């Protein structure tokens, strides 16, 4: 009984981490979300750049955050301060960790069981994050940065780091919403498959 409970717990945690990291990676690389943000927030007018130029800066940032990229960040058309470079370097470390988590959680989860996961973990986290965002998105956004960064370099000055004009808060809010939707989807899918295979075994 204890062995079964431990196996279920490890499987549930690794499955949750797999679903969470996969959701983040998918949203990070979901280019249409940012394309829509350009149109909704009129970023071309605000930045005096064409949509093509803006997407070149975005693509450079996404490529930089790839796990396998080990070069420096260079925006094709924008300057960057030393503080901005440091901040983006710290952000890359977080995204690298998430991508490594995706690989290792998948390697742990799938051998342990086939779609046996504790979906309530995902549901609770998604509910808490959604509640926090609806209650006070600015406070949640600020708390996240204070938790993960030990400096205030994330408070960009548009004069020295104009890329901040291309990354409105609404984009990060929509990324969070997308991550939570995917997390809930994977949670419901895993619950359905777990019940389906459980019935087949009984």
C-alpha positions as CSV (number, residue, x, y, z in Angstrom):
1,X,0.0,0.0,0.0
2,X,2.8,2.4,0.9
3,X,4.7,1.6,-2.2
4,X,1.6,2.2,-4.3
5,X,0.9,5.5,-2.6
6,X,4.5,6.6,-3.1
7,X,4.5,5.6,-6.8
8,X,1.2,7.5,-7.3
9,X,2.6,10.6,-5.6
10,X,5.8,10.6,-7.6
11,X,3.9,10.0,-10.8
12,X,1.4,12.8,-9.9
13,X,4.2,15.3,-9.1
14,X,6.3,14.5,-12.2
15,X,3.1,14.5,-14.4
16,X,2.2,17.9,-13.0
17,X,5.7,19.3,-13.6
18,X,5.6,17.9,-17.1
19,X,2.2,19.5,-17.9
20,X,3.3,22.9,-16.4
21,X,6.7,23.1,-18.1
22,X,5.1,21.9,-21.4
23,X,2.4,24.6,-21.2
24,X,5.0,27.3,-20.5
25,X,7.3,26.2,-23.4
26,X,4.3,26.0,-25.8
27,X,3.1,29.5,-25.0
28,X,6.6,30.9,-25.1
29,X,6.9,29.7,-28.7
30,X,3.3,30.5,-29.8
31,X,4.1,33.3,-32.2
32,X,0.5,34.1,-33.2
33,X,-0.2,35.3,-29.6
34,X,2.4,38.0,-30.0
35,X,1.3,38.9,-33.5
36,X,-2.2,39.5,-32.2
37,X,-0.7,41.6,-29.4
38,X,1.0,43.8,-31.9
39,X,-2.3,44.5,-33.6
40,X,-4.4,44.9,-30.3
41,X,-1.9,47.2,-28.6
42,X,-0.9,49.1,-31.8
43,X,2.7,48.5,-31.1
44,X,3.8,49.7,-34.6
45,X,2.4,53.1,-33.9
46,X,3.8,53.2,-30.4
47,X,7.3,52.2,-31.4
48,X,7.4,53.7,-34.9
49,X,8.5,50.3,-36.2
50,X,6.9,48.1,-38.8
51,X,5.3,44.8,-37.8
52,X,8.1,43.0,-39.6
53,X,10.7,44.9,-37.6
54,X,8.9,44.2,-34.3
55,X,8.7,40.5,-35.1
56,X,12.5,40.5,-35.8
57,X,13.1,41.7,-32.2
58,X,10.7,39.2,-30.8
59,X,12.2,36.3,-32.8
60,X,15.7,37.3,-31.6
61,X,14.4,37.2,-28.0
62,X,12.7,33.8,-28.4
63,X,15.8,32.3,-30.1
64,X,18.0,33.7,-27.3
65,X,15.8,31.9,-24.7
66,X,16.2,28.5,-26.4
67,X,17.9,25.9,-24.2
68,X,20.5,25.2,-26.9
69,X,21.5,28.8,-27.6
70,X,24.6,29.9,-25.8
71,X,25.4,33.2,-27.5
72,X,24.7,36.8,-26.5
73,X,21.4,38.6,-27.0
74,X,21.3,41.1,-29.8
75,X,18.2,42.9,-31.0
76,X,18.4,43.6,-34.8
77,X,17.1,47.2,-34.5
78,X,17.2,48.2,-30.8
79,X,19.9,49.3,-28.4
80,X,20.2,47.6,-25.0
81,X,21.6,48.8,-21.6
82,X,23.9,46.7,-19.5
83,X,21.1,46.4,-16.9
84,X,18.8,45.1,-19.7
85,X,21.4,42.6,-20.8
86,X,21.7,41.3,-17.2
87,X,18.0,41.0,-16.8
88,X,17.5,39.1,-20.0
89,X,20.4,36.8,-19.0
90,X,18.6,36.1,-15.8
91,X,15.3,35.5,-17.6
92,X,17.2,33.0,-19.9
93,X,18.4,31.0,-16.9
94,X,14.7,30.6,-15.8
95,X,13.6,29.5,-19.2
96,X,16.6,27.1,-19.5
97,X,15.6,25.6,-16.2
98,X,11.9,25.2,-17.4
99,X,13.1,23.5,-20.6
100,X,15.3,21.2,-18.6
101,X,12.4,20.5,-16.2
102,X,10.3,19.5,-19.2
103,X,12.9,17.0,-20.4
104,X,13.6,15.5,-17.0
105,X,9.9,15.4,-15.9
106,X,9.0,13.7,-19.1
107,X,11.8,11.1,-18.6
108,X,10.5,10.5,-15.1
109,X,6.7,10.6,-15.7
110,X,6.2,8.4,-18.7
111,X,8.3,5.4,-17.5
112,X,6.4,5.4,-14.2
113,X,2.9,5.2,-15.6
114,X,0.9,5.8,-18.7
115,X,-1.2,9.0,-18.1
116,X,-1.5,8.3,-14.3
117,X,-1.4,11.8,-12.8
118,X,-3.0,13.7,-10.0
119,X,-4.9,16.4,-12.0
120,X,-6.1,18.2,-8.9
121,X,-2.6,19.6,-8.4
122,X,-2.8,21.4,-11.8
123,X,-6.4,22.5,-11.2
124,X,-5.5,24.1,-7.8
125,X,-2.5,25.9,-9.1
126,X,-4.4,27.2,-12.2
127,X,-7.2,28.4,-10.0
128,X,-4.8,30.2,-7.6
129,X,-2.9,31.9,-10.4
130,X,-6.1,32.9,-12.2
131,X,-7.6,34.3,-9.0
132,X,-4.4,36.3,-8.2
133,X,-4.3,37.7,-11.8
134,X,-8.0,38.7,-11.7
135,X,-7.6,40.2,-8.2
136,X,-4.6,42.3,-8.9
137,X,-2.5,41.6,-12.0
138,X,0.0,44.3,-11.4
139,X,0.7,43.1,-7.8
140,X,1.1,39.5,-9.1
141,X,3.4,40.6,-11.9
142,X,5.5,42.6,-9.4
143,X,5.6,39.8,-6.8
144,X,6.8,37.4,-9.5
145,X,9.7,39.6,-10.4
146,X,10.7,40.2,-6.8
147,X,10.6,36.5,-6.1
148,X,12.8,35.5,-9.0
149,X,15.1,38.5,-9.4
150,X,17.4,40.0,-6.8
151,X,17.6,43.4,-8.5
152,X,15.3,46.0,-10.1
153,X,16.8,45.6,-13.7
154,X,13.4,44.4,-14.8
155,X,12.1,48.0,-14.4
156,X,13.2,49.1,-17.9
157,X,13.8,52.6,-19.0
158,X,12.3,53.0,-22.5
159,X,15.1,55.5,-23.4
160,X,17.9,52.9,-22.8
161,X,15.9,49.7,-23.4
162,X,13.2,50.5,-26.0
163,X,12.4,46.8,-26.3
164,X,10.1,47.3,-23.3
165,X,7.7,49.2,-25.6
166,X,7.3,46.0,-27.5
167,X,6.5,43.9,-24.4
168,X,3.3,45.4,-22.9
169,X,2.0,43.9,-19.6
170,X,-1.0,42.7,-21.5
171,X,1.2,40.3,-23.4
172,X,2.4,38.6,-20.2
173,X,-1.1,38.5,-18.9
174,X,-2.2,36.7,-22.1
175,X,0.7,34.3,-21.8
176,X,-0.3,33.5,-18.2
177,X,-3.9,32.9,-19.4
178,X,-2.6,30.6,-22.2
179,X,-0.5,28.6,-19.8
180,X,-3.4,28.1,-17.4
181,X,-5.7,27.0,-20.2
182,X,-3.2,24.5,-21.4
183,X,-2.5,23.3,-17.9
184,X,-6.2,22.7,-17.2
185,X,-6.5,21.0,-20.6
186,X,-3.6,18.6,-19.9
187,X,-5.0,18.0,-16.5
188,X,-8.5,17.1,-17.8
189,X,-7.0,15.0,-20.6
190,X,-4.8,13.0,-18.1
191,X,-7.8,12.5,-15.8
192,X,-9.9,11.2,-18.6
193,X,-7.2,8.9,-19.9
194,X,-6.4,7.7,-16.4
195,X,-10.1,6.7,-15.8
196,X,-10.3,5.2,-19.2
197,X,-7.4,2.9,-18.7
198,X,-8.4,2.1,-15.2
199,X,-11.7,0.8,-16.4
200,X,-10.0,-1.3,-19.1
201,X,-7.8,-2.9,-16.4
202,X,-10.7,-3.7,-14.1
